[in-house]
Amino acid sequence: MAETPPSDRFRVLIAGGGVAALEGALALHDLGGERLAVTLIAPEREFRYRPMAVREPFAYRAAERHSVREVADAAGAELLADRFASVDAAARVVHTESGARLDYDALLLALGATAHVRFPHALTIDDTRLDEQLHGLIEDIDGGYVRRLAFVVPARMAWPLPIYELALMTSRRAFEMDVELAVTVVTPEDEPLAIFGETASAAVAELLATAGIATVTAARCEVPDAKHVVINPGDRAIEADRIVSLPELFGPAVRGLRSDEHGFIPIDAHCAVLGAAGIFAAGDATDSPLKHGGLAAQQADTAAAAIAAAAGLAVEARPLRPLIHGMLLTGAAPLYLSATISGDRALHSEISDAPSWSPPSKVTARYLAPFLAEHAGGQ
């Protein structure tokens, strides 16, 4: 039997427990209040503020964790501790891994992406356990056992900012420990952090050069063994004592929906899933080439407005116009980057020593960022 909320309110299901899902729940509450019956299907009890995890290997405190139930309660949403399994788009029914069958009027998929190792001979970072992964590397650098360190970005990259943060913080750590360390970043981007546009990219390139970090751009690399990075075009090699890599991301390949060749969900300008009425998607699960928490939140807001309009509420559904903000951790004072994005290009970019947004969080989200700021120090 289908499990249906005991009301005639417009039924909205949200699948996921990350930035896009929680932002979507809070946005729907603001737009629709009691007119909407929202159920959040989340597999985890805690939301971990993952963008700050990159600092953990350098003796900073652990990234904050917040109760998913606390956010759901604030959004007036029912929380179902379960995992999304599939959707019957024609019948408007979601199936969960535990066997629940849920009817919906609108569905927001915020399932995230799955990280895969691209280079088996490199250390592929995992932001759920960065401290554990990099603790030994940092100790070996401090002890002078690692003199050449390479950071590589796969050709099909996701969000490259953490690689630059790790390179800058590692380089600064070595300087402070009076250890000689040659750091190289190899990236397929035309310029460092090219997504933020020429102004910000040039400033980041200068920051890297000042730190003594070599940057190889427009490169498609391979890692044939644990000591070499082969760079194409040119078929040249860089020797390294250790190699650290970003993972490749793959989409959820949702049963019952079409997806691209890598499993990502195609969406339109209103974040509606193509060919599936009443279904929306936000965050890393979508086919957007940019994977970024701030963009995920903006997609969730866009989808929430479209859902509210579909529910008959006096809400204008506007197409997504991404404006992304980034905080680049350097080991010293952070830099703040902003860019208006069209497709995978920046139309306008800025860089400054102080944030132009409030609260000055790593992930900007209209509803979630103030909530997390208010509940800072969560478990």
C-alpha positions in Angstrom: 0.0 0.0 0.0 1.1 3.6 -0.6 2.1 5.6 2.4 0.4 9.0 2.0 0.3 12.0 4.4 -3.1 12.2 6.1 -4.1 15.5 4.5 -5.0 17.1 1.2 -2.0 19.3 1.2 0.3 19.4 -1.8 2.7 16.5 -1.1 6.4 17.1 -1.7 9.1 14.5 -1.2 12.8 15.5 -0.9 15.4 12.7 -1.3 18.8 13.4 0.3 20.4 14.9 3.3 23.0 17.3 2.0 23.1 21.0 1.2 20.5 20.9 -1.6 18.0 18.7 0.3 18.2 20.8 3.5 18.1 24.1 1.6 15.1 22.9 -0.4 13.2 21.9 2.7 13.8 25.3 4.4 12.9 27.1 1.2 9.6 25.2 0.8 8.7 26.0 4.3 9.3 29.7 3.7 7.3 29.7 0.4 4.5 27.4 1.3 4.3 26.8 5.1 1.3 24.7 6.0 0.1 24.5 2.4 2.8 21.9 1.7 3.2 18.5 3.2 7.0 17.9 3.0 8.7 14.7 3.7 12.5 14.5 3.8 14.0 11.1 3.0 17.5 11.1 4.4 19.8 8.2 5.0 22.1 9.9 7.6 21.2 11.4 11.0 23.9 14.1 10.7 24.7 16.8 8.2 28.5 17.3 8.1 29.7 20.7 6.9 32.1 19.1 4.4 33.7 22.2 2.8 35.6 23.0 6.0 36.9 19.4 6.3 39.9 20.4 4.2 41.4 22.1 7.3 41.3 19.0 9.6 44.7 17.5 8.6 46.3 20.8 9.7 45.2 20.6 13.4 42.1 22.6 13.0 39.0 21.4 14.8 36.7 18.9 13.1 34.1 20.2 10.6 30.8 21.0 12.3 28.0 18.4 12.3 24.3 19.2 12.6 21.3 17.1 13.3 19.3 16.5 10.1 16.2 16.2 12.3 16.8 19.6 13.7 16.8 21.1 10.2 13.7 19.1 9.2 11.9 20.3 12.3 12.8 23.9 11.5 11.4 23.3 8.0 8.2 21.7 9.3 9.1 18.6 7.4 8.5 15.0 8.3 11.8 13.1 8.4 12.0 9.5 7.1 15.3 7.8 8.0 15.6 5.8 4.8 17.3 5.8 1.4 15.8 6.6 -1.9 15.7 3.6 -4.3 13.7 4.4 -7.4 10.8 6.4 -8.8 7.8 5.5 -10.9 7.4 8.9 -12.6 4.2 8.0 -14.4 2.5 6.9 -11.1 4.3 9.6 -9.0 5.5 7.0 -6.5 8.9 6.8 -4.8 10.3 3.5 -3.6 12.8 3.4 -0.7 15.4 0.8 0.2 13.4 -0.3 3.2 10.4 -1.1 0.9 8.3 2.0 1.6 6.1 3.3 -1.2 5.5 7.0 -1.1 3.0 9.0 -3.2 4.0 12.6 -4.2 2.8 15.6 -6.1 6.3 16.9 -6.5 9.7 15.3 -5.9 13.0 17.0 -5.4 16.0 14.7 -5.9 19.1 15.9 -4.0 21.0 12.6 -4.1 24.5 13.9 -4.5 27.2 12.1 -6.5 29.5 9.1 -5.9 33.2 9.6 -5.8 35.4 7.1 -7.7 39.2 6.7 -7.7 40.6 7.9 -11.0 44.3 7.2 -10.3 44.9 4.0 -8.2 48.5 4.9 -7.6 47.6 8.3 -6.1 46.0 9.1 -2.8 42.4 10.1 -3.7 41.0 12.6 -1.2 37.8 11.8 0.6 36.3 14.7 2.5 34.6 12.4 4.9 38.0 11.3 6.3 40.6 13.8 5.2 42.3 14.0 8.6 42.7 10.2 8.6 43.9 10.2 5.0 46.5 13.0 5.2 47.7 12.7 8.7 50.6 10.4 7.7 51.5 12.6 4.7 51.7 15.8 6.9 53.9 13.9 9.4 56.2 12.7 6.6 56.5 16.3 5.3 57.3 17.6 8.8 59.9 14.9 9.1 61.5 15.8 5.8 60.7 12.4 4.2 58.6 14.0 1.4 60.4 16.6 -0.7 58.3 16.6 -3.9 54.5 16.6 -3.7 52.1 16.6 -6.7 48.4 17.4 -6.6 46.5 16.3 -9.7 43.0 17.0 -11.0 41.3 14.4 -13.3 40.3 15.5 -16.8 36.6 15.1 -15.8 36.9 17.3 -12.8 34.3 18.2 -10.2 35.1 21.2 -7.9 38.8 21.9 -8.0 39.0 24.4 -5.2 40.0 21.8 -2.5 43.2 20.9 -4.4 44.3 24.5 -4.4 43.5 24.8 -0.7 45.5 21.6 0.2 48.4 22.8 -2.0 48.5 26.2 -0.3 48.1 24.9 3.2 50.6 22.1 2.8 53.2 24.6 1.3 52.7 27.0 4.2 53.0 24.2 6.7 56.3 23.1 5.2 57.5 26.8 5.3 56.6 27.1 8.9 58.3 23.8 9.8 61.4 25.0 7.8 61.1 22.0 5.5 62.0 22.2 1.8 59.0 21.0 -0.2 58.4 21.4 -4.0 54.6 21.4 -4.7 53.1 21.1 -8.1 49.4 21.3 -9.1 48.4 19.6 -12.4 45.0 20.6 -13.7 42.9 20.4 -16.9 41.7 24.0 -16.4 43.1 26.6 -18.7 44.0 28.7 -15.6 43.8 28.0 -11.8 40.2 28.2 -10.7 39.2 29.3 -14.2 35.5 28.9 -13.3 35.7 32.1 -11.3 36.8 34.1 -14.4 39.9 36.0 -15.4 40.2 38.4 -12.4 39.9 35.8 -9.7 41.9 33.2 -11.6 44.8 35.7 -12.1 44.9 36.5 -8.4 44.9 32.8 -7.5 47.7 32.1 -10.0 49.8 35.0 -8.4 49.1 33.5 -4.9 50.3 30.1 -6.0 53.4 31.6 -7.6 54.2 33.6 -4.4 53.9 30.4 -2.4 56.4 28.7 -4.7 53.8 26.3 -6.1 54.3 25.2 -9.7 51.1 25.0 -11.7 50.6 23.0 -14.9 47.4 23.9 -16.7 45.5 22.6 -19.7 46.9 19.2 -18.8 45.3 15.7 -19.0 47.4 13.6 -16.8 48.0 9.9 -16.0 49.6 8.4 -12.9 51.3 5.2 -14.1 53.0 4.6 -10.7 53.2 6.1 -7.3 56.2 8.3 -8.2 55.3 9.8 -11.6 52.7 12.0 -13.2 52.6 11.9 -17.0 51.3 15.1 -18.5 49.6 15.3 -21.9 49.8 16.9 -24.4 53.6 16.7 -24.5 54.0 13.3 -22.8 56.3 14.7 -20.1 56.6 13.4 -16.6 56.8 14.9 -13.2 58.6 13.0 -10.4 57.0 13.1 -7.0 57.5 11.4 -3.6 53.7 11.5 -3.1 50.7 12.2 -5.4 47.3 13.4 -4.2 44.3 13.4 -6.5 40.7 14.6 -6.6 38.2 11.8 -7.3 36.0 11.6 -10.3 32.3 12.0 -9.7 29.5 9.9 -11.1 25.8 10.6 -10.9 23.2 8.4 -9.1 21.8 6.9 -12.4 18.2 6.9 -11.0 16.1 4.0 -11.9 13.0 5.3 -13.7 14.6 8.5 -15.0 16.9 9.2 -17.9 20.5 10.2 -17.2 23.6 11.1 -19.1 26.5 8.8 -19.8 27.9 9.3 -16.3 24.7 8.9 -14.4 23.8 12.6 -13.9 20.3 13.8 -14.1 19.5 16.3 -16.9 17.6 19.4 -15.8 16.2 22.6 -17.3 16.6 26.2 -16.2 13.9 25.7 -13.5 15.8 22.6 -12.3 12.9 20.4 -13.5 14.1 16.9 -14.7 13.7 16.5 -18.4 10.9 14.2 -19.4 9.5 13.7 -15.9 6.6 15.9 -14.9 6.6 16.9 -11.2 10.3 15.9 -10.6 13.1 18.4 -9.9 16.7 17.9 -9.1 19.4 19.9 -7.4 23.1 19.6 -6.4 25.8 17.2 -7.5 23.3 14.7 -8.9 22.4 17.0 -11.8 24.1 17.3 -15.1 25.5 20.8 -14.3 29.2 20.8 -15.1 29.8 22.8 -11.9 29.6 20.9 -8.6 29.5 23.4 -5.8 27.5 23.7 -2.6 26.4 27.3 -3.2 25.2 26.3 -6.7 23.4 23.3 -5.2 21.6 25.6 -2.8 20.6 28.0 -5.6 19.3 25.0 -7.6 17.2 23.9 -4.6 15.8 27.4 -4.2 14.9 27.5 -7.9 13.2 24.1 -7.7 11.4 25.1 -4.5 9.9 28.1 -6.2 8.8 26.0 -9.2 7.2 23.5 -6.8 5.4 26.2 -4.8 4.0 27.6 -8.1 2.9 24.2 -9.1 1.1 23.9 -5.8 -1.0 27.0 -6.7 0.9 29.4 -4.4 1.5 33.0 -5.4 5.2 32.4 -6.1 7.0 33.4 -9.3 9.1 30.5 -10.7 12.3 32.1 -12.1 15.0 30.4 -14.1 18.3 29.8 -12.4 20.9 32.6 -12.6 23.9 31.2 -10.8 26.0 33.5 -8.6 28.7 31.5 -6.8 30.8 32.5 -3.9 33.9 30.7 -2.8 36.2 31.0 0.2 39.7 29.9 -0.6 41.5 28.6 2.5 45.3 29.4 2.2 46.7 28.5 5.6 46.8 32.3 6.3 44.0 34.7 5.7 41.4 33.3 3.3 40.5 34.9 -0.1 36.9 35.4 -1.1 35.8 34.8 -4.7 32.6 35.6 -6.5 31.4 34.9 -10.0 28.3 35.1 -12.1 28.1 31.9 -14.1 26.6 31.0 -17.5 27.0 27.4 -18.4 30.5 26.6 -17.3 31.9 30.1 -17.7 32.2 33.2 -15.5 30.6 36.3 -16.9 31.9 38.5 -14.1 34.2 37.8 -11.2 35.6 39.4 -8.1 38.2 38.6 -5.5 38.7 40.3 -2.1 40.1 39.9 1.4 36.7 40.2 2.9 33.4 38.5 2.0 30.8 40.4 0.0 28.0 38.1 1.4 26.5 37.4 4.7 26.9 35.2 6.7 30.5 34.7 5.4 30.2 30.9 5.2 32.1 28.5 2.9 28.8 27.5 1.3 26.3 30.4 0.6 22.7 29.3 0.9 19.8 31.7 1.4 18.2 29.6 4.1 20.7 27.0 5.3 23.6 29.3 5.8 21.8 31.5 8.4 20.4 28.3 10.1 23.9 26.8 10.4 25.3 30.2 11.6 22.7 30.3 14.3 23.4 26.8 15.3 27.1 27.0 15.1 28.9 24.4 17.3 26.3 21.7 16.4 27.2 18.2 17.3 
